[in-house]
């Protein structure tokens, strides 16, 4: 693994992995099955999903970029950057939720669309719940979580600068427990963001420590993580242990799902790191824009999803559904090329 970041201060493997996660999220949101793309997505029904991986990698990069790389900047300036971004994402969450809901209300769809719990035409409830974050379109649900996490990130960065990493781990675990008992989603999911953010702050030290280990230890450790990751993903995908599924529930976010999410993220990151040269040659055209502009992708992917559902009925044809999945990803890629999108939609 590289000791220092590649490509102008970025860890390329993390960009590629984040790009992969957002592709899987798009395919899952399209919800056209059966499809050969189930091999990479698992229909979002596995013990963990790309959503957890996306939250983990977002926290990791926040801790690395705003925590570690900006450590010489004043806390005030870093906090303003983070809080401004939280506000921007909140505004986009409200706008996108209202837009997607209205289109769902009044569109004549041939395919399936995300469920809207607010009665058609109830504008007062829609505006009130969208603004207060009581309701968020499922297609951009992560924006709601991410905006809240960013709002509390300055406190976490302050603690990291004072080496109180242990306090973050304790408090984050306790908040997850409270959220689990009281069924508060944001308190449950924050553990997948702030623990990785803590690791991100110490990422370069962690990499240096790994490289200080004997080669055989690193190899055996890495191979073990990858083998366990591949094995558990396979077991989950084939549903070989149905009695274990309750231990990996998403609602509420079970401890088993949290642990398997961290395991799968680690295994997939190792695999991605090992095949970076191959990905640079064959997948950079897609994974780099999706990975470096993941929030733009996340915000705009609802456009082709709605259009596909508006004009294309549901089919049981595995080939057609596979082409639709590939098509929606390519349409999103094309939308990113539009100058206005690059200018106004947050990255």
C-alpha positions in Angstrom: 0.0 0.0 0.0 1.2 3.5 -0.7 2.8 5.4 2.1 1.7 8.8 0.8 -1.4 9.8 -1.2 -1.2 9.6 -5.0 -2.4 12.0 -7.6 -2.1 15.5 -6.1 -2.8 14.4 -2.5 -5.6 11.9 -3.2 -5.7 8.3 -2.4 -6.7 6.9 -5.9 -7.9 3.6 -4.5 -10.3 5.4 -2.2 -11.6 7.4 -5.1 -12.1 4.3 -7.2 -13.8 2.5 -4.3 -16.2 5.4 -3.7 -17.0 5.5 -7.4 -17.8 1.8 -7.2 -20.1 2.3 -4.2 -22.1 5.0 -5.9 -22.5 2.9 -9.0 -23.9 0.1 -6.9 -26.3 2.6 -5.1 -27.6 3.8 -8.5 -28.2 0.2 -9.7 -30.0 -0.6 -6.4 -32.2 2.5 -6.7 -33.1 1.6 -10.3 -34.6 -1.6 -8.8 -34.9 -3.5 -12.0 -34.5 -7.3 -11.3 -33.5 -9.9 -12.3 -30.2 -8.5 -13.6 -26.7 -9.7 -14.1 -25.7 -6.6 -12.1 -27.0 -8.4 -9.0 -23.5 -9.9 -8.9 -22.0 -6.6 -7.8 -25.0 -5.1 -5.9 -26.8 -8.0 -4.2 -30.0 -6.0 -4.8 -29.0 -4.1 -1.6 -30.2 -7.1 0.4 -26.9 -8.4 1.7 -25.7 -8.3 5.3 -24.2 -4.9 4.4 -24.5 -2.6 1.3 -22.8 0.1 -0.7 -24.6 2.7 1.5 -22.7 1.7 4.6 -19.5 1.7 2.5 -20.3 5.2 1.2 -20.8 6.5 4.7 -17.6 4.9 5.9 -15.5 6.3 3.1 -17.0 9.8 3.5 -16.1 9.8 7.2 -12.6 8.5 6.5 -11.9 11.2 3.9 -13.4 14.0 6.1 -11.0 12.9 8.9 -8.0 12.8 6.5 -8.7 16.0 4.5 -10.3 18.3 7.0 -8.7 16.8 10.1 -5.2 15.7 9.2 -4.4 17.7 6.0 -5.9 20.9 7.4 -4.4 20.5 10.8 -2.2 23.6 10.4 -5.2 25.8 9.6 -7.2 27.5 12.3 -10.1 25.5 13.7 -12.3 28.4 12.8 -11.5 28.4 9.1 -11.8 24.6 8.9 -15.1 24.7 10.8 -16.5 27.4 8.4 -15.6 25.2 5.4 -17.3 22.2 6.9 -20.4 24.1 8.1 -20.8 25.8 4.8 -20.7 22.5 3.1 -23.3 21.1 5.6 -25.6 24.1 4.8 -25.2 23.6 1.0 -26.0 19.9 1.3 -29.0 20.7 3.5 -30.4 23.1 0.9 -29.8 20.6 -1.9 -31.5 17.9 0.2 -34.6 20.1 0.6 -34.7 21.1 -3.0 -34.2 17.6 -4.4 -36.7 16.0 -2.0 -39.4 18.5 -3.0 -38.6 18.1 -6.7 -38.6 14.3 -6.6 -41.8 14.2 -4.5 -43.7 16.5 -6.8 -42.6 14.5 -9.9 -43.7 11.3 -8.2 -47.1 12.9 -7.3 -48.0 14.0 -10.8 -46.0 11.7 -13.1 -47.7 8.8 -14.9 -45.0 6.2 -14.3 -44.8 2.9 -16.1 -42.1 1.6 -13.8 -41.8 1.6 -10.0 -40.9 4.7 -8.1 -39.9 5.4 -4.5 -42.7 5.4 -2.0 -43.8 8.9 -0.9 -45.6 8.9 2.6 -47.1 12.4 2.0 -50.6 12.5 0.3 -50.5 14.0 -3.2 -51.0 17.7 -3.2 -50.3 18.2 0.5 -47.8 21.0 -0.1 -47.8 22.3 3.5 -46.8 18.9 4.9 -44.2 18.4 2.2 -42.5 21.7 2.8 -42.7 21.4 6.6 -41.3 17.9 6.7 -38.6 18.5 4.0 -37.3 21.7 5.7 -37.3 20.0 9.2 -35.7 16.8 7.8 -38.6 14.7 8.9 -39.0 13.5 5.4 -36.2 12.9 2.8 -36.6 11.2 -0.6 -35.1 7.7 -0.3 -33.1 8.5 -3.5 -31.0 11.1 -1.7 -31.4 9.9 1.9 -27.6 10.1 2.5 -27.6 13.9 2.0 -29.8 14.2 5.2 -27.4 12.1 7.2 -24.2 13.7 5.7 -25.4 17.2 6.4 -26.0 16.4 10.0 -22.7 14.6 10.4 -20.9 17.6 8.9 -22.6 20.0 11.2 -21.1 18.1 14.2 -17.7 17.5 12.6 -16.0 20.7 13.9 -16.3 19.3 17.4 -14.8 16.0 16.3 -12.0 17.7 14.6 -11.3 19.8 17.7 -11.1 16.6 19.8 -8.8 14.9 17.3 -6.5 17.9 17.4 -6.2 17.3 21.1 -5.6 13.6 20.8 -9.0 12.7 22.3 -9.6 10.0 19.7 -10.5 7.5 22.5 -13.3 9.9 23.7 -14.7 10.0 20.1 -14.8 6.2 20.0 -16.6 6.0 23.4 -19.1 8.7 22.7 -19.9 7.4 19.2 -20.5 3.9 20.5 -22.8 5.3 23.3 -24.7 7.4 20.8 -25.2 4.3 18.6 -26.6 2.4 21.6 -29.0 5.3 22.5 -30.1 5.5 18.8 -30.6 1.7 18.8 -32.7 1.7 21.9 -34.7 4.8 20.9 -34.9 4.0 17.2 -33.1 7.2 16.1 -31.5 6.6 12.7 -29.0 9.4 12.7 -27.6 8.3 16.0 -27.2 4.8 14.8 -25.5 5.7 11.5 -23.1 8.2 12.9 -20.9 5.4 14.2 -20.2 4.5 10.5 -19.0 8.1 9.9 -17.1 9.3 13.0 -15.1 6.2 13.8 -13.8 6.2 10.2 -13.2 10.0 10.5 -11.0 9.2 13.5 -9.1 6.6 11.5 -8.8 9.1 8.7 -7.1 11.6 10.9 -4.4 9.0 11.7 -4.5 7.4 8.2 -0.9 8.1 7.2 0.4 6.9 10.6 -1.7 3.8 10.2 -0.2 3.2 6.7 3.4 3.8 8.0 2.7 1.3 10.9 1.4 -1.3 8.4 4.5 -0.9 6.3 6.7 -1.3 9.4 5.4 -4.8 9.9 7.1 -7.8 8.5 6.1 -8.5 4.9 4.8 -12.0 5.8 2.5 -10.5 8.5 1.1 -7.9 6.1 0.5 -10.5 3.4 -1.1 -13.0 5.7 -3.3 -10.3 7.4 -4.3 -8.9 4.0 -5.1 -12.3 2.5 -7.1 -13.3 5.6 -9.2 -10.1 5.5 -9.9 -10.5 1.7 -10.8 -14.2 2.1 -13.1 -13.6 5.0 -14.7 -10.7 3.1 -15.2 -12.7 -0.1 -16.5 -15.7 1.9 -19.1 -13.7 3.9 -20.3 -11.8 0.9 -20.8 -15.1 -0.9 -22.7 -16.6 2.1 -24.8 -13.5 2.3 -25.5 -13.3 -1.5 -26.5 -17.0 -1.6 -28.4 -16.8 1.6 -26.7 -19.8 3.0 -27.3 -18.8 6.6 -30.8 -17.3 6.6 -31.0 -17.7 10.4 -28.2 -15.2 10.8 -29.9 -12.5 8.8 -31.5 -10.9 11.9 -28.0 -10.2 13.2 -27.4 -7.9 10.2 -30.6 -5.9 10.1 -30.4 -2.4 8.8 -33.4 -1.0 10.7 -32.4 -0.8 13.4 -28.7 -0.8 12.6 -27.4 -4.0 14.3 -23.9 -4.3 15.7 -23.4 -7.3 13.3 -24.1 -5.1 10.3 -21.7 -2.4 11.6 -18.9 -4.9 12.0 -19.5 -6.6 8.7 -19.6 -3.2 7.0 -16.1 -2.4 8.4 -14.9 -5.8 7.4 -16.2 -5.6 3.8 -14.9 -2.1 3.4 -11.4 -3.2 4.5 -11.5 -6.2 2.2 -12.7 -4.3 -0.8 -10.2 -1.5 -0.2 -7.3 -4.0 -0.2 -8.6 -5.6 -3.4 -9.0 -2.1 -5.0 -5.5 -1.1 -3.9 -4.1 -4.3 -5.5 -5.8 -3.7 -8.9 -5.3 0.1 -9.1 -3.1 -0.3 -12.2 -5.8 -2.3 -14.0 -8.5 0.1 -12.9 -6.4 3.1 -14.1 -6.2 1.5 -17.5 -9.8 0.3 -18.0 -12.0 2.0 -15.4 -10.6 5.4 -14.7 -12.9 7.1 -17.2 -15.9 6.1 -15.0 -14.6 5.5 -11.5 -12.6 8.8 -11.2 -15.5 11.2 -12.0 -17.9 9.1 -10.0 -15.5 8.9 -7.1 -14.3 12.5 -7.0 -17.7 13.9 -7.7 -19.7 11.3 -5.8 -22.2 13.8 -4.2 -22.9 15.3 -7.7 -23.6 11.8 -8.9 -25.8 11.1 -5.9 -27.9 14.3 -6.4 -28.4 14.0 -10.1 -28.9 10.2 -10.4 -32.6 10.7 -9.6 -33.1 12.3 -13.0 -32.5 9.3 -15.2 -34.1 7.0 -12.6 -37.4 9.0 -12.9 -37.2 9.2 -16.7 -36.6 5.4 -17.0 -39.6 4.7 -14.7 -41.7 7.3 -16.6 -41.3 5.6 -20.0 -40.1 2.1 -19.5 -42.4 -0.5 -17.8 -41.1 -3.2 -15.5 -39.8 -6.4 -17.2 -38.6 -9.8 -16.0 -36.0 -10.0 -18.8 -32.6 -10.3 -17.2 -30.8 -8.9 -20.3 -33.0 -5.9 -20.7 -32.8 -5.1 -16.9 -29.0 -5.4 -17.2 -28.8 -3.0 -20.1 -31.1 -0.6 -18.3 -28.8 -0.7 -15.3 -25.8 0.0 -17.4 -27.7 2.7 -19.3 -28.7 4.7 -16.2 -25.1 4.7 -15.0 -23.9 6.0 -18.4 -26.7 8.6 -18.5 -25.5 9.9 -15.1 -21.9 9.9 -16.4 -23.1 12.0 -19.3 -25.0 14.5 -17.0 -21.7 15.1 -15.2 -20.2 16.4 -18.4 -22.8 19.2 -18.6 -20.9 22.4 -17.6 -23.9 23.8 -15.6 -24.1 20.7 -13.5 -20.3 20.9 -12.8 -20.8 24.5 -11.8 -23.8 24.4 -9.5 -24.1 20.9 -8.1 -21.8 20.2 -5.1 -19.1 17.6 -5.6 
